[in-house]
Amino acid sequence: MTFRLLLLSLLLPTFLYAQSNYKSGYVINTQGDTLKGYINYKEWEHSPKYIEFKQNMPNGQSNRFYPKMLRTFVVNGMDEYITYTGPVTMDKSTFPDLSVGVDTTVMQDTVFLKLAYRGKPVTVLTYQDKIKYRIFLQEGNSQPFEIKYYHFYAGSDKEAVREYSPYTVTLNQLATKYNPTNKSLRASIDRGRYTETSIVNIVKQINNDKNVIQTKMGGSRFFAGLTFARISNEIDGDNIFSGQKSANFFPSINAGIDLFLNRHTQKLIFRGELSFYNSSANYDAISDDVMYFKYHLKQATFSLKPQVLYNIYNKENLQLYLNIGASFNYSFYSKNQHTYQFYSISTINDNYYGLNNLWVSLPVQVGTIINKKFEIYALYTSPTAFTSQASFSIAQSIYGIGAHYYFK
C-alpha cells in the first residue's frame, strides 16, 4: 500500500496538467459573436495565456482561444475575463526579488484581465503573471488602465525597501470626480493597500455602492466523521518482547475544516483536522520455562493534523484525492504496566517504560468525495515510535477506512 501511495504522489504533476474540468460558459470573439459552450476551468495561479473551449460535451472538439481572438470569456457563476491590449508594467515588486530604484518599464501586450468587481461608473480588474500582480480600473466602457504601485530597494546595497504609490493619486482623482462629498473616502484611500480587497472596497465607495459582494476566491467547509482503524504496536530492539506485534481495532472520531484556494474548483485544499482514538497492546514472553514476563499498554491520543488534499480527479459530483500531512499527537497512558513472575511470585511495575506524551507521525490518505457532501477514504500511518527508551522502541502504525460528512 505504501508503494502505491508513493507512486500516486509521483504521478501527481501529470494529473495536474492532464486533468480537464469543463464548466458551462461562453466566449465573445473579436467580431462580437457569442459562442456558448464549455470552458476548461482551472485554478489559474497566473492569468491564463489561453483557454480551452468546447461547444459540445463530452466529445466535442476542443479549441484554444488566445486573448487576441476574444473580447471576453465567462465561466458561468464563477469568473469573467476581458481582453486588454495596452501597456503593462514590468518592474519586479515581490520581496525579495525587487527592482533597485523605481523601474517604470512597460511593455505593450494583449492579455486576459480578470473581473474583480463590476461597478458603475468604475470597475476593478486584475492581472498576474510570473513577474508581478497588477490592478486595473475601467471607467464605463472605456479602455482599462493600470493603477501603479512600486515596491523597490532604495539602494544597490538592498538594505532599505521603499514604496511608491501613484495609484492613490488616481483614486483621489476618481473620488473627486464621482463622489466629492464623501469625506471618509479620502481616509480610506490613505489607509488602503494595493490588494484586490482594499481597492474594491475603495472603488465601491467611489461608486457609492453599498451592496455586499464576494471578492475572494477562497472558501471553507466543516466536516465530521468516523475512522475504523487497525492500530498496531510493535516492539523492536533490545527487549524481551522484541519482534512482537499487538494489533486491535478501534474507532476514531474526527472533525475539522477545509480551506480552498478556489471555492469553485476545490482542487487544492488545506485541511486542519482534530481526532481522538484509543489503543491497547499486550505482550507475553517466557524465559527458562520459569520466568514469565507481561506488558500491558493502554493509550488515549488526541491528534492535530495539518494536511494538503489534492483532487487528482475533479468533477462536479465526484472527486478522487490524495492527502498528505503530519499528525501532532498527544497521548495519555492509563496503563504502562510490566509484570515479572518467577514461579508463584509476581512483581508488578507501573509506569515502567519511558513513553512520550508528544510525538509526530506521518499519515497518508486517499479517498473519494461524492456530491460535495460525503467523503469515503482509506488511511495509512507508517510505523512511528512514541518511546523515549534508548535501547528499544514501541512503534505504532495505523490502517483504517472512514467517512466524513461536510457541513456548508
FIDRENPA-547281 format. One record per residue (C-alpha): x, y, z; residue in three letters; residue number from 1. Coordinates in nm, 4 decimals. Each point is the difference from the previous one (the first is absolute). Layout:
       xx       yy       zz drenba bati
        X        Y        Z    ala  NUM
...
This chain:
       xx       yy       zz drenba bati
   0.0000   0.0000   0.0000    met    1
   0.2836   0.2392   0.0860    thr    2
   0.1590  -0.0577  -0.3411    phe    3
  -0.3273   0.0700  -0.1790    arg    4
  -0.0534   0.3233   0.1890    leu    5
   0.3569   0.1072  -0.0749    leu    6
  -0.0489  -0.0781  -0.3689    leu    7
  -0.3209   0.2008   0.0004    leu    8
   0.1772   0.3002   0.1512    ser    9
   0.2729  -0.0205  -0.2652    leu   10
  -0.2659   0.0030  -0.2726    leu   11
  -0.1721   0.3015   0.1522    leu   12
   0.1616   0.2625  -0.2302    pro   13
  -0.1235  -0.1965  -0.3023    thr   14
  -0.3560   0.0110   0.1299    phe   15
   0.0387   0.3708   0.0658    leu   16
   0.0493   0.0786  -0.3671    tyr   17
  -0.2047  -0.2777  -0.1588    ala   18
  -0.3234   0.0385   0.1919    gln   19
  -0.2858   0.1899  -0.1630    ser   20
  -0.2760   0.1829   0.1831    asn   21
  -0.2482   0.1346  -0.2538    tyr   22
  -0.2650   0.2376   0.1334    lys   23
  -0.2842   0.1673  -0.1885    ser   24
   0.0743   0.3455  -0.1324    gly   25
   0.0421   0.2063  -0.3137    tyr   26
   0.2491   0.2029  -0.1992    val   27
  -0.0446   0.3179  -0.2042    ile   28
   0.2363   0.0164  -0.2960    asn   29
   0.1520   0.3115  -0.1550    thr   30
  -0.2917   0.0275  -0.2452    gln   31
  -0.2455   0.0199   0.2915    gly   32
  -0.1453  -0.3488  -0.0503    asp   33
  -0.0969  -0.1950   0.3126    thr   34
   0.0876  -0.3703   0.0098    leu   35
  -0.1598  -0.2023   0.2793    lys   36
   0.1663  -0.3173   0.1198    gly   37
   0.2425  -0.1259   0.2613    tyr   38
   0.3312   0.1413   0.1262    ile   39
   0.2766  -0.2046   0.1602    asn   40
   0.0036   0.1827   0.3332    tyr   41
   0.3158  -0.0244   0.2100    lys   42
   0.1494   0.1439   0.3156    glu   43
   0.2027   0.2526  -0.1968    trp   44
   0.2805   0.1238   0.2221    glu   45
   0.0818   0.2436  -0.2800    his   46
  -0.2431   0.1528  -0.2471    ser   47
  -0.0521  -0.2590  -0.2765    pro   48
   0.1953   0.0413  -0.3224    lys   49
  -0.2769  -0.1874  -0.1837    tyr   50
  -0.3186  -0.1941   0.0730    ile   51
  -0.1336  -0.3332  -0.1290    glu   52
  -0.3572   0.0160  -0.1268    phe   53
  -0.2519  -0.2622  -0.1141    lys   54
  -0.3432   0.0700  -0.1430    gln   55
  -0.1202  -0.3535   0.0793    asn   56
   0.0735  -0.2448   0.2798    met   57
   0.1420  -0.2489   0.0555    pro   58
   0.1532  -0.0793  -0.3387    asn   59
  -0.0083   0.3375  -0.1724    gly   60
   0.3117   0.1404  -0.1609    gln   61
   0.2168   0.2096   0.2302    ser   62
   0.1177   0.3375  -0.1303    asn   63
   0.2592   0.2320   0.1451    arg   64
  -0.0817   0.3687   0.0230    phe   65
   0.2766   0.2540   0.0640    tyr   66
  -0.0655   0.3573   0.1226    pro   67
   0.0384   0.1447  -0.3528    lys   68
  -0.2856  -0.2251  -0.1160    met   69
  -0.2605   0.1085   0.2592    leu   70
  -0.1632   0.3009   0.1583    arg   71
  -0.1016  -0.1928   0.3109    thr   72
  -0.0660  -0.3438   0.1446    phe   73
  -0.2288  -0.0962   0.2870    val   74
  -0.0180  -0.3141   0.2132    val   75
  -0.3600   0.0095   0.1187    asn   76
  -0.0376   0.0816   0.3678    gly   77
   0.3761   0.0090   0.0511    met   78
   0.2354   0.2293  -0.1921    asp   79
   0.0045   0.2547  -0.2795    glu   80
   0.3036   0.1215  -0.1969    tyr   81
   0.0295   0.2750  -0.2596    ile   82
   0.2713   0.0578  -0.2583    thr   83
   0.2277   0.2990   0.0500    tyr   84
   0.2555   0.1366  -0.2438    thr   85
   0.2297   0.2716   0.1278    gly   86
   0.2900   0.0817   0.2336    pro   87
   0.0826  -0.2370   0.2868    val   88
   0.2561   0.0817   0.2724    thr   89
   0.2983  -0.2354   0.0161    met   90
   0.1807   0.0954   0.3235    asp   91
   0.0745  -0.2688   0.2581    lys   92
  -0.1985   0.0779   0.3127    ser   93
  -0.0161  -0.3259   0.1996    thr   94
   0.2413  -0.0113   0.2941    phe   95
   0.2841  -0.0948  -0.0012    pro   96
   0.0134   0.0123  -0.3806    asp   97
  -0.0329   0.3783  -0.0322    leu   98
   0.1287   0.2576  -0.2432    ser   99
   0.2717   0.2388   0.1145    val  100
  -0.1685   0.3396  -0.0150    gly  101
  -0.3309   0.0725  -0.1712    val  102
  -0.0161  -0.1988  -0.3236    asp  103
  -0.2651   0.1543  -0.2265    thr  104
   0.0521  -0.2466  -0.2856    thr  105
  -0.3185  -0.0907  -0.1869    val  106
  -0.0697  -0.2424  -0.2830    met  107
  -0.2801   0.0019  -0.2542    gln  108
  -0.1894  -0.3268   0.0321    asp  109
  -0.3366  -0.1686  -0.0560    thr  110
  -0.1197  -0.1917   0.3064    val  111
  -0.3077  -0.1248   0.1839    phe  112
  -0.1047   0.2220   0.2933    leu  113
  -0.2085  -0.1610   0.2709    lys  114
  -0.3141   0.1818   0.1133    leu  115
   0.0289   0.0610   0.3749    ala  116
  -0.2925   0.2416   0.0396    tyr  117
  -0.2447   0.1398  -0.2531    arg  118
  -0.1217   0.3421   0.1018    gly  119
  -0.1451   0.3223  -0.1311    lys  120
   0.1802   0.2058  -0.1034    pro  121
   0.3274  -0.1716   0.1075    val  122
   0.0872  -0.3705  -0.0390    thr  123
   0.2994  -0.1872   0.1505    val  124
   0.2024  -0.2613  -0.1938    leu  125
   0.3206  -0.1890   0.0814    thr  126
   0.2882  -0.1558  -0.1884    tyr  127
   0.2781  -0.2221   0.1358    gln  128
   0.2933  -0.1655  -0.1729    asp  129
   0.3371  -0.1344   0.1155    lys  130
   0.1336   0.3516   0.0472    ile  131
  -0.2623   0.1732   0.2153    lys  132
  -0.3606   0.0613   0.0976    tyr  133
  -0.1800   0.2985  -0.1558    arg  134
  -0.3335   0.1760   0.0473    ile  135
  -0.1907   0.1762  -0.2791    phe  136
  -0.2956   0.2365   0.0056    leu  137
  -0.2577   0.0665  -0.2689    gln  138
  -0.2343   0.2985  -0.0222    glu  139
  -0.3221  -0.1022  -0.1718    gly  140
   0.0807  -0.1637  -0.3330    asn  141
   0.3297   0.1800  -0.0469    ser  142
   0.3395  -0.1689  -0.0321    gln  143
   0.1229  -0.1513   0.3325    pro  144
   0.3150   0.1530   0.1475    phe  145
   0.2484  -0.1287   0.2561    glu  146
   0.0268   0.1780   0.3340    ile  147
   0.3636  -0.0116   0.0981    lys  148
   0.1863  -0.1019   0.3124    tyr  149
   0.3743  -0.0448   0.0428    tyr  150
   0.1829  -0.1981   0.2679    his  151
   0.3770   0.0369  -0.0333    phe  152
   0.3434   0.0130   0.1605    tyr  153
   0.1096   0.3542   0.0734    ala  154
   0.3672  -0.0767  -0.0753    gly  155
   0.2256  -0.2602  -0.1545    ser  156
   0.0844  -0.1397   0.3461    asp  157
  -0.3609  -0.1276   0.0108    lys  158
  -0.0369   0.0798   0.3682    glu  159
  -0.2751   0.2627  -0.0110    ala  160
  -0.3347  -0.0798  -0.1623    val  161
  -0.2321   0.2783  -0.1132    arg  162
  -0.3484   0.0391  -0.1466    glu  163
  -0.1278   0.2437  -0.2606    tyr  164
  -0.3773   0.0073  -0.0427    ser  165
  -0.1158   0.2154  -0.2921    pro  166
  -0.3245  -0.2023  -0.0062    tyr  167
  -0.1221   0.2062   0.2994    thr  168
   0.0124   0.3125  -0.2158    val  169
  -0.2207  -0.1747  -0.2577    thr  170
  -0.2482  -0.1094   0.2662    leu  171
  -0.0190   0.3523   0.1431    asn  172
  -0.0684   0.1394  -0.3465    gln  173
  -0.2828  -0.2494  -0.0497    leu  174
  -0.1377   0.0819   0.3455    ala  175
  -0.0068   0.3711  -0.0875    thr  176
  -0.1662  -0.0779  -0.3326    lys  177
  -0.2723  -0.2392   0.1139    tyr  178
  -0.0543   0.0396   0.3757    asn  179
   0.1422   0.3363   0.1186    pro  180
  -0.2261   0.0277   0.3062    thr  181
   0.1176  -0.3218   0.1655    asn  182
   0.2423   0.1279   0.2657    lys  183
   0.1004  -0.3460   0.1279    ser  184
   0.1044  -0.1122  -0.3495    leu  185
   0.3310   0.1895   0.0137    arg  186
   0.0896  -0.1722   0.3269    ala  187
  -0.0843  -0.3388  -0.1530    ser  188
   0.2360   0.0716  -0.2891    ile  189
   0.2796   0.1059   0.2377    asp  190
  -0.0429  -0.3169   0.2100    arg  191
  -0.0450  -0.2314  -0.2975    gly  192
   0.2427  -0.2547  -0.1347    arg  193
   0.0764  -0.1220  -0.3506    tyr  194
  -0.2148  -0.3128   0.0298    thr  195
  -0.3158  -0.1096  -0.1767    glu  196
  -0.2120   0.0167   0.3163    thr  197
   0.1217   0.3471   0.0973    ser  198
  -0.0344   0.1509  -0.3482    ile  199
  -0.3454  -0.1524  -0.0522    val  200
  -0.1190   0.1445   0.3323    asn  201
   0.1297   0.3468  -0.0964    ile  202
  -0.1525  -0.0154  -0.3494    val  203
  -0.3340  -0.1082   0.1499    lys  204
   0.0083   0.3202   0.2064    gln  205
   0.0855   0.2024  -0.3119    ile  206
  -0.3024  -0.1576  -0.1706    asn  207
  -0.2101   0.0519   0.3140    asn  208
  -0.0751  -0.3729  -0.0224    asp  209
  -0.1277  -0.1482   0.3255    lys  210
  -0.0614  -0.3520  -0.1298    asn  211
   0.1866  -0.2856   0.1680    val  212
   0.2124  -0.1987  -0.2459    ile  213
   0.2280  -0.2997   0.0163    gln  214
   0.3426   0.0985  -0.1309    thr  215
   0.2086  -0.2872   0.1350    lys  216
   0.0412  -0.3234  -0.1930    met  217
   0.0668  -0.2011   0.3126    gly  218
  -0.2559  -0.1835   0.2082    gly  219
  -0.0387  -0.2498   0.2808    ser  220
  -0.2117  -0.2855   0.1311    arg  221
  -0.0221  -0.1978   0.3232    phe  222
  -0.0130  -0.3779   0.0301    phe  223
  -0.0354  -0.2759   0.2572    ala  224
   0.0190  -0.3768  -0.0151    gly  225
   0.1313  -0.3349   0.1199    leu  226
   0.3015  -0.2146  -0.0827    thr  227
   0.0086  -0.3744   0.0679    phe  228
   0.3666  -0.0811   0.0453    ala  229
   0.2290  -0.2936   0.0566    arg  230
   0.2593   0.1381   0.2423    ile  231
   0.3146  -0.2069   0.0339    ser  232
   0.2802   0.0470   0.2565    asn  233
   0.3262  -0.1865  -0.0583    glu  234
   0.2993  -0.0252   0.2343    ile  235
   0.3439   0.0003  -0.1584    asp  236
   0.3544   0.0011   0.1428    gly  237
   0.1598  -0.1300   0.3180    asp  238
  -0.3111  -0.1152   0.1840    asn  239
  -0.1472  -0.3294   0.1128    ile  240
  -0.3074   0.0732  -0.2160    phe  241
   0.1977   0.1022  -0.3081    ser  242
  -0.1653  -0.1001  -0.3265    gly  243
  -0.3454  -0.0307   0.1523    gln  244
  -0.2894   0.1904  -0.1524    lys  245
  -0.3329   0.0656   0.1686    ser  246
  -0.2888   0.1225  -0.2150    ala  247
  -0.3538   0.1074   0.0850    asn  248
  -0.2922   0.1640  -0.1789    phe  249
  -0.1203   0.3324   0.1368    phe  250
  -0.2291   0.2772  -0.1267    pro  251
   0.1299   0.3548  -0.0238    ser  252
  -0.2184   0.3112   0.0013    ile  253
   0.1181   0.3021  -0.1953    asn  254
  -0.1069   0.3447  -0.1127    ala  255
   0.1602   0.2922  -0.1762    gly  256
  -0.0043   0.2715  -0.2624    ile  257
   0.0985   0.0151  -0.3678    asp  258
   0.1322   0.3220  -0.1530    leu  259
  -0.0169   0.0453  -0.3799    phe  260
   0.2282   0.2098  -0.2156    leu  261
  -0.2865   0.0054  -0.2497    asn  262
  -0.3491  -0.0777   0.1265    arg  263
  -0.1218  -0.0737  -0.3531    his  264
   0.2503  -0.2695  -0.0968    thr  265
   0.0866  -0.1276   0.3518    gln  266
   0.3007  -0.1749  -0.1504    lys  267
   0.2642   0.0933   0.2577    leu  268
  -0.1170  -0.0025   0.3621    ile  269
   0.1758   0.0758   0.3281    phe  270
  -0.1487  -0.2083   0.2778    arg  271
   0.0185   0.0266   0.3764    gly  272
  -0.1322  -0.3029   0.1870    glu  273
  -0.0348  -0.0962   0.3664    leu  274
  -0.0501  -0.3651   0.0925    ser  275
  -0.0129  -0.2246   0.3056    phe  276
   0.0614  -0.3733   0.0311    tyr  277
   0.0874  -0.2716   0.2523    asn  278
   0.2427  -0.2874  -0.0413    ser  279
   0.1306  -0.2856   0.2123    ser  280
   0.2693  -0.2643  -0.0228    ala  281
   0.0890  -0.3187   0.1897    asn  282
   0.3282  -0.1908  -0.0156    tyr  283
   0.1120  -0.3286   0.1593    asp  284
   0.3400  -0.1648   0.0220    ala  285
   0.1568  -0.2948   0.1847    ile  286
   0.3576  -0.0715   0.0994    ser  287
   0.1466  -0.3286   0.1239    asp  288
  -0.3527  -0.1384   0.0446    asp  289
  -0.0258   0.1562   0.3441    val  290
   0.0115   0.3750  -0.0604    met  291
  -0.3047   0.1636  -0.1559    tyr  292
  -0.0213   0.3573  -0.1263    phe  293
  -0.3053   0.2029  -0.0948    lys  294
  -0.0467   0.3556  -0.1166    tyr  295
  -0.3340   0.1813  -0.0273    his  296
  -0.0419   0.3372  -0.1757    leu  297
  -0.3100   0.2191  -0.0198    lys  298
   0.0225   0.3256  -0.1901    gln  299
  -0.2434   0.2861  -0.0769    ala  300
   0.1125   0.2455  -0.2683    thr  301
  -0.1100   0.3414  -0.1245    phe  302
   0.1377   0.0859  -0.3452    ser  303
   0.0217   0.3329  -0.1794    leu  304
   0.0581  -0.0531  -0.3721    lys  305
   0.0924   0.2779  -0.2432    pro  306
  -0.0317  -0.1512  -0.3491    gln  307
  -0.0009   0.0785  -0.3703    val  308
  -0.2723  -0.1649  -0.2080    leu  309
   0.0219  -0.0065  -0.3791    tyr  310
  -0.2815  -0.1232  -0.2249    asn  311
   0.1723  -0.2062  -0.2690    ile  312
  -0.3415  -0.0563  -0.1630    tyr  313
  -0.2307   0.2978   0.0370    asn  314
  -0.3521   0.0023  -0.1397    lys  315
  -0.3109   0.1785   0.1242    glu  316
  -0.1447  -0.2942   0.1961    asn  317
   0.3020  -0.2261   0.0415    leu  318
   0.3570   0.0676   0.1108    gln  319
   0.2862  -0.2409   0.0654    leu  320
   0.2743   0.1366   0.2209    tyr  321
   0.3397  -0.0584   0.1562    leu  322
   0.0647   0.1450   0.3440    asn  323
   0.3365   0.0385   0.1739    ile  324
   0.0954   0.1822   0.3172    gly  325
   0.1217  -0.0389   0.3566    ala  326
  -0.1681  -0.1137   0.3191    ser  327
   0.1002   0.1693   0.3250    phe  328
  -0.1060  -0.2475   0.2673    asn  329
  -0.0480   0.0437   0.3733    tyr  330
  -0.0453  -0.3290   0.1860    ser  331
  -0.1127  -0.0940   0.3495    phe  332
   0.0934  -0.3416   0.1425    tyr  333
  -0.2429  -0.1631   0.2423    ser  334
   0.2042  -0.3207  -0.0105    lys  335
   0.3771  -0.0314  -0.0298    asn  336
   0.0315  -0.3133   0.2080    gln  337
   0.2749  -0.2616   0.0035    his  338
  -0.0469  -0.3299   0.1846    thr  339
   0.2817  -0.2432   0.0882    tyr  340
  -0.0956  -0.3389   0.1438    gln  341
   0.2466  -0.2493   0.1454    phe  342
  -0.1822  -0.3194   0.0997    tyr  343
  -0.2897   0.1311   0.2141    ser  344
   0.1573   0.3347   0.0832    ile  345
  -0.1149   0.2956  -0.2149    ser  346
   0.1524   0.3451  -0.0144    thr  347
  -0.2117   0.2735  -0.1596    ile  348
   0.1535   0.3312  -0.1097    asn  349
  -0.2149   0.2912  -0.1159    asp  350
   0.1308   0.2778  -0.2261    asn  351
   0.2712  -0.2428  -0.0984    tyr  352
   0.1211   0.1246  -0.3379    tyr  353
   0.0750   0.3547  -0.1019    gly  354
  -0.2862   0.1011  -0.2311    leu  355
  -0.0299   0.3354  -0.1739    asn  356
  -0.3100   0.2097   0.0445    asn  357
   0.0769   0.2080  -0.3099    leu  358
   0.1040  -0.1730  -0.3216    trp  359
  -0.0377   0.0546  -0.3743    val  360
  -0.1118  -0.2445  -0.2717    ser  361
  -0.0523   0.0276  -0.3765    leu  362
  -0.3406  -0.1139  -0.1301    pro  363
  -0.0883  -0.0472  -0.3677    val  364
  -0.3588  -0.0142  -0.1171    gln  365
  -0.1858  -0.0713  -0.3251    val  366
  -0.3710   0.0358  -0.0493    gly  367
  -0.3008   0.1115  -0.1964    thr  368
  -0.2416   0.2893   0.0499    ile  369
  -0.3562  -0.0552  -0.1196    ile  370
  -0.2337   0.2895  -0.0862    asn  371
   0.2205   0.2284   0.2138    lys  372
  -0.1777  -0.1402   0.3065    lys  373
   0.1519  -0.3392   0.0873    phe  374
   0.3587  -0.1182   0.0158    glu  375
   0.1187  -0.3623   0.0139    ile  376
   0.3701  -0.0624   0.0528    tyr  377
   0.2797  -0.2412   0.0851    ala  378
   0.2719   0.1042   0.2444    leu  379
   0.3520  -0.1244   0.0631    tyr  380
   0.2510   0.1223   0.2591    thr  381
   0.3503  -0.1445  -0.0219    ser  382
   0.1546  -0.1517   0.3175    pro  383
   0.0976   0.2780   0.2394    thr  384
   0.1684  -0.0434   0.3381    ala  385
  -0.1458   0.1716   0.3066    phe  386
   0.2550  -0.1280   0.2546    thr  387
   0.2894   0.1856   0.1582    ser  388
   0.2042  -0.3158   0.0644    gln  389
   0.3480  -0.0102  -0.1557    ala  390
   0.0311  -0.3780  -0.0439    ser  391
  -0.3405  -0.0840  -0.1514    phe  392
  -0.3158   0.1566  -0.1369    ser  393
  -0.3748  -0.0513  -0.0161    ile  394
  -0.1211   0.1142  -0.3413    ala  395
  -0.3619   0.0539  -0.0985    gln  396
  -0.1465  -0.0408  -0.3486    ser  397
  -0.3598   0.0527  -0.1104    ile  398
  -0.2120  -0.1369  -0.2838    tyr  399
  -0.3518   0.1308  -0.0189    gly  400
  -0.3083   0.0814  -0.2024    ile  401
  -0.2417   0.2776   0.0804    gly  402
  -0.2631   0.2483  -0.1065    ala  403
  -0.0579   0.3739   0.0378    his  404
  -0.3090   0.2111  -0.0373    tyr  405
   0.0417   0.3595  -0.1214    tyr  406
  -0.1862   0.2932   0.1501    phe  407
  -0.0472   0.3119  -0.2116    lys  408
